[in-house]
Amino acid sequence: MKATVLALTALWAGALIAQTPAPPPQHAAHLEKLATLLDLTDAQKTQVQAILQEEHAKIRAAHEQAMASGTEPDAQQMQALHQQIKQETLQKLTPVLSPAQLKKFQTLQEMHGEMRHHFGHGPPPGSPSTPPPAQN
């Protein structure tokens, strides 16, 4: 089962790696995969979609604001902001999802963070934002 979850998570996480919403057809396909993984009802799917779209909009706005400031955004501040937004998302999902669905969603999020780190898109969750020194 873990291999199936990993394979489906890899497909679902593909559009999320850039931390921006995918084009609508792809976004819809990824939501369908998430809905299947979490066994969402139609009502849950609508609510989860709205919550995740809000999360993506907040993250995108934070990045745009940082870029508009003309200065390089501080990686630790951005990571802290991402964590705060993700925590808010979990709080919003808590009344929507069952405890089992919520736990699976959190596992998928953790796996997504590990994939981002593995493919060079940021540090793993909970780790320092600076890379380790190069070894010669």
Backbone bond lengths (Angstrom), bond angles and torsions (degrees), N, CA, C in turn:
res aa  C-N    CA-C-N  psi(-1)  N-CA   C-N-CA  omega(-1)  CA-C   N-CA-C  phi
1 M - - - 1.443 - - 1.522 110.85 -
2 K 1.351 117.32 -38.86 1.457 120.41 -179.48 1.526 110.51 -59.62
3 A 1.334 117.90 -38.91 1.461 121.02 178.83 1.521 110.55 -63.91
4 T 1.329 117.22 -38.88 1.464 120.91 178.33 1.519 110.24 -65.35
5 V 1.325 116.74 -45.10 1.466 120.57 178.63 1.522 109.99 -61.26
6 L 1.348 116.63 -42.99 1.466 120.01 178.79 1.516 111.43 -61.57
7 A 1.320 117.29 -44.77 1.460 120.55 -178.66 1.523 111.03 -64.40
8 L 1.313 116.67 -45.06 1.460 119.78 179.99 1.522 111.18 -68.63
9 T 1.327 116.77 -36.15 1.456 120.61 177.60 1.521 110.52 -63.91
10 A 1.320 116.65 -40.73 1.460 120.21 178.70 1.523 110.57 -59.84
11 L 1.317 116.81 -41.20 1.459 120.45 178.11 1.528 110.74 -66.42
12 W 1.332 115.57 -45.42 1.458 119.96 -178.13 1.517 111.47 -66.34
13 A 1.320 116.96 -39.86 1.456 120.95 -175.51 1.518 113.07 -73.97
14 G 1.301 118.23 -18.37 1.454 121.05 -176.20 1.512 113.83 -52.48
15 A 1.307 117.79 -44.08 1.463 120.22 -178.18 1.517 112.28 -78.86
16 L 1.316 117.19 -15.15 1.460 119.79 -176.43 1.517 113.01 -92.51
17 I 1.336 118.17 -9.84 1.459 121.12 -174.32 1.517 111.92 -56.78
18 A 1.300 118.02 -40.30 1.456 120.87 -177.71 1.523 112.44 -76.30
19 Q 1.334 117.69 -4.72 1.459 123.55 -178.95 1.524 112.70 61.77
20 T 1.310 116.96 24.56 1.454 121.76 173.11 1.511 107.59 -128.28
21 P 1.318 117.41 153.19 1.452 118.53 -179.45 1.526 111.12 -63.33
22 A 1.307 115.86 142.89 1.460 121.24 176.23 1.521 108.48 -77.50
23 P 1.314 117.75 163.64 1.463 119.45 174.00 1.527 109.48 -55.14
24 P 1.317 118.07 149.85 1.466 121.18 -172.77 1.526 116.14 -47.78
25 P 1.346 121.51 -46.75 1.468 118.29 -178.99 1.532 112.27 -62.00
26 Q 1.319 117.22 -41.76 1.463 119.93 178.73 1.526 110.57 -68.58
27 H 1.322 115.77 -41.00 1.463 119.91 -179.79 1.527 109.38 -59.82
28 A 1.319 116.52 -43.32 1.459 120.68 179.49 1.525 110.90 -63.08
29 A 1.337 116.64 -40.40 1.460 120.48 179.55 1.528 110.75 -64.47
30 H 1.322 116.72 -40.67 1.460 120.05 179.62 1.524 111.25 -69.43
31 L 1.325 116.80 -35.83 1.458 119.43 176.04 1.524 109.91 -64.39
32 E 1.330 116.96 -38.55 1.465 120.44 177.97 1.525 110.62 -62.30
33 K 1.330 117.17 -40.92 1.463 120.45 178.51 1.523 110.53 -65.05
34 L 1.335 116.06 -41.68 1.458 119.81 177.51 1.525 109.92 -63.98
35 A 1.321 116.39 -42.34 1.468 120.61 179.13 1.524 110.70 -60.28
36 T 1.323 116.07 -38.61 1.466 120.13 178.33 1.529 110.37 -68.42
37 L 1.325 116.47 -45.94 1.468 120.50 -179.39 1.521 111.80 -59.65
38 L 1.327 115.77 -39.74 1.469 120.39 -176.85 1.526 112.70 -93.28
39 D 1.340 117.06 -4.66 1.464 122.13 -177.56 1.531 110.49 55.34
40 L 1.347 115.37 53.05 1.463 121.40 -177.66 1.521 111.37 -77.60
41 T 1.319 115.54 144.37 1.456 120.83 169.58 1.525 107.69 -76.90
42 D 1.324 117.46 168.45 1.469 120.19 178.34 1.528 110.85 -60.34
43 A 1.332 116.77 -40.38 1.469 120.34 179.67 1.525 110.25 -64.70
44 Q 1.330 116.98 -43.93 1.463 120.36 178.13 1.518 110.80 -62.71
45 K 1.320 116.57 -41.27 1.462 120.34 -178.22 1.525 110.38 -59.08
46 T 1.316 117.30 -43.59 1.466 121.43 178.77 1.526 110.80 -62.35
47 Q 1.328 116.76 -44.89 1.460 120.78 -179.25 1.530 111.53 -67.37
48 V 1.323 117.01 -44.05 1.466 120.96 -179.61 1.528 109.74 -63.56
49 Q 1.319 117.09 -41.95 1.462 120.36 178.96 1.525 110.46 -59.00
50 A 1.319 117.62 -45.69 1.462 121.05 -179.66 1.531 111.04 -63.22
51 I 1.317 117.20 -41.66 1.467 121.42 -179.40 1.524 110.47 -65.78
52 L 1.334 117.01 -44.73 1.466 120.42 -179.33 1.523 111.81 -68.66
53 Q 1.325 117.31 -35.76 1.467 119.54 176.22 1.521 110.42 -64.62
54 E 1.314 117.32 -38.59 1.465 121.25 177.54 1.531 109.88 -64.60
55 E 1.338 116.66 -42.23 1.464 120.84 178.50 1.532 109.72 -60.00
56 H 1.308 116.96 -47.92 1.468 120.74 -178.83 1.521 111.27 -63.23
57 A 1.323 116.68 -39.07 1.466 120.41 179.01 1.530 110.78 -64.08
58 K 1.333 116.95 -40.86 1.468 120.66 178.59 1.525 111.08 -64.59
59 I 1.328 116.48 -43.62 1.461 120.08 -179.87 1.523 110.10 -65.26
60 R 1.324 116.76 -44.15 1.467 121.05 178.99 1.526 110.38 -61.51
61 A 1.333 117.36 -43.28 1.463 121.35 179.90 1.523 111.21 -63.59
62 A 1.325 116.72 -39.07 1.471 120.23 178.56 1.524 110.49 -64.24
63 H 1.329 116.79 -41.76 1.461 120.06 178.66 1.529 110.90 -66.44
64 E 1.323 116.22 -42.86 1.465 119.86 178.98 1.522 111.07 -63.08
65 Q 1.329 116.84 -40.19 1.461 120.80 179.02 1.525 110.18 -64.54
66 A 1.328 116.47 -42.31 1.465 120.09 179.23 1.526 110.59 -63.53
67 M 1.318 117.26 -41.87 1.468 121.14 -179.66 1.529 110.53 -68.35
68 A 1.326 116.94 -37.62 1.463 121.14 -178.88 1.521 112.19 -68.31
69 S 1.329 116.88 -23.17 1.454 119.89 -179.29 1.527 111.52 -69.98
70 G 1.338 116.61 -16.72 1.455 120.46 177.92 1.507 113.83 81.22
71 T 1.320 117.06 2.54 1.460 119.97 178.19 1.525 108.35 -117.73
72 E 1.303 115.04 156.82 1.464 120.67 177.72 1.524 108.27 -68.37
73 P 1.336 117.59 122.92 1.466 118.56 179.68 1.521 110.49 -65.32
74 D 1.314 116.14 142.11 1.457 122.31 177.69 1.528 108.32 -71.63
75 A 1.340 116.26 123.45 1.464 121.41 -175.40 1.527 111.89 -60.04
76 Q 1.330 116.89 -40.51 1.462 119.15 -179.37 1.522 111.62 -67.12
77 Q 1.335 116.63 -38.78 1.463 119.62 178.13 1.524 110.83 -65.74
78 M 1.345 115.65 -41.93 1.458 119.05 179.50 1.527 110.58 -65.99
79 Q 1.324 117.17 -39.35 1.457 120.61 178.67 1.531 109.85 -64.32
80 A 1.330 116.48 -41.80 1.463 120.39 178.59 1.529 110.49 -63.82
81 L 1.331 116.53 -40.11 1.462 120.12 178.20 1.524 110.60 -64.51
82 H 1.329 116.91 -43.25 1.463 120.66 177.40 1.525 110.19 -59.01
83 Q 1.328 117.09 -44.19 1.459 121.13 179.72 1.525 110.85 -62.43
84 Q 1.328 116.12 -41.46 1.464 120.33 179.32 1.528 110.43 -63.02
85 I 1.324 116.84 -45.07 1.466 120.94 179.96 1.527 110.00 -63.99
86 K 1.330 117.15 -42.17 1.460 120.64 179.15 1.531 110.87 -64.15
87 Q 1.337 117.07 -37.41 1.463 120.59 178.05 1.529 110.01 -65.75
88 E 1.332 116.78 -41.42 1.466 120.68 176.94 1.534 110.11 -61.12
89 T 1.332 115.78 -40.25 1.464 120.35 179.00 1.528 110.28 -62.20
90 L 1.323 116.96 -44.63 1.464 120.19 178.38 1.527 111.40 -61.09
91 Q 1.339 116.16 -40.04 1.466 119.48 178.53 1.525 110.89 -63.08
92 K 1.333 116.44 -37.80 1.468 120.23 179.13 1.523 111.90 -72.42
93 L 1.340 116.54 -31.35 1.461 120.62 -179.88 1.523 112.56 -78.72
94 T 1.328 117.87 -23.12 1.457 121.51 -175.63 1.530 113.46 -55.14
95 P 1.327 120.28 -45.94 1.465 118.18 178.68 1.537 113.63 -77.17
96 V 1.335 117.03 -12.90 1.465 121.20 -176.77 1.534 110.83 -89.04
97 L 1.321 116.94 -40.69 1.459 122.09 -175.17 1.522 111.27 -99.00
98 S 1.315 115.32 153.72 1.470 119.91 173.06 1.524 107.49 -72.17
99 P 1.339 117.41 163.43 1.468 118.63 177.79 1.538 112.84 -56.04
100 A 1.327 117.82 -39.39 1.468 121.07 179.45 1.526 110.85 -66.82
101 Q 1.333 116.56 -41.92 1.468 119.91 178.37 1.521 110.73 -65.02
102 L 1.320 116.64 -41.46 1.457 120.79 -179.75 1.528 110.69 -63.23
103 K 1.323 116.31 -42.82 1.467 120.27 178.86 1.529 109.90 -62.23
104 K 1.322 117.06 -42.97 1.467 120.47 179.81 1.530 109.87 -65.36
105 F 1.343 117.45 -39.94 1.462 120.84 178.06 1.528 109.92 -60.74
106 Q 1.333 117.25 -44.46 1.459 121.11 179.12 1.527 110.96 -62.09
107 T 1.320 117.10 -40.20 1.459 121.01 177.09 1.516 110.54 -62.12
108 L 1.325 116.76 -43.26 1.464 121.02 178.13 1.523 110.83 -62.56
109 Q 1.323 117.27 -40.46 1.461 121.31 178.27 1.530 110.73 -63.14
110 E 1.330 116.54 -43.67 1.461 120.42 178.74 1.526 110.68 -62.21
111 M 1.318 115.63 -42.95 1.463 119.93 179.46 1.522 110.29 -64.63
112 H 1.316 116.42 -37.19 1.462 120.78 177.61 1.523 110.06 -62.64
113 G 1.331 116.72 -42.67 1.462 120.39 178.19 1.516 111.71 -63.05
114 E 1.326 116.59 -39.89 1.456 120.26 177.66 1.524 110.87 -65.86
115 M 1.327 117.04 -38.18 1.464 120.37 178.39 1.524 110.59 -65.86
116 R 1.332 116.51 -39.90 1.466 119.83 178.87 1.530 109.58 -60.23
117 H 1.323 116.23 -42.80 1.460 119.79 179.74 1.527 110.18 -66.77
118 H 1.313 116.81 -44.45 1.469 121.23 -178.00 1.524 111.63 -59.84
119 F 1.318 117.14 -37.13 1.460 120.93 -177.88 1.522 112.64 -95.78
120 G 1.327 117.07 13.86 1.461 121.03 173.38 1.508 115.66 79.02
121 H 1.330 117.15 27.80 1.458 120.17 -179.16 1.513 112.20 -109.42
122 G 1.318 116.97 27.71 1.452 119.13 177.07 1.504 111.61 131.01
123 P 1.325 115.40 169.41 1.459 120.38 -178.72 1.522 110.90 -74.27
124 P 1.319 117.72 156.84 1.458 119.16 174.93 1.516 109.69 -66.54
125 P 1.314 117.29 156.81 1.458 119.85 -179.33 1.520 111.20 -55.61
126 G 1.332 115.64 134.97 1.446 121.66 176.03 1.503 115.93 80.18
127 S 1.329 117.10 4.82 1.474 118.39 179.98 1.510 109.59 -105.04
128 P 1.327 117.29 162.16 1.464 120.18 176.88 1.529 109.50 -60.87
129 S 1.318 116.14 152.68 1.461 119.88 -177.05 1.515 113.22 -83.07
130 T 1.324 117.76 -6.65 1.448 119.84 -179.68 1.513 109.89 -92.27
131 P 1.348 117.34 138.64 1.452 119.46 -179.62 1.523 110.47 -73.59
132 P 1.326 118.00 158.98 1.458 119.88 177.78 1.533 109.41 -69.52
133 P 1.333 117.31 155.44 1.457 119.30 -179.66 1.521 110.72 -64.44
134 A 1.326 115.56 147.92 1.458 121.34 178.93 1.517 109.62 -68.81
135 Q 1.307 115.16 140.52 1.462 119.42 178.77 1.518 108.99 -102.77
136 N 1.331 116.18 132.07 1.463 120.35 179.69 1.497 111.22 -103.97
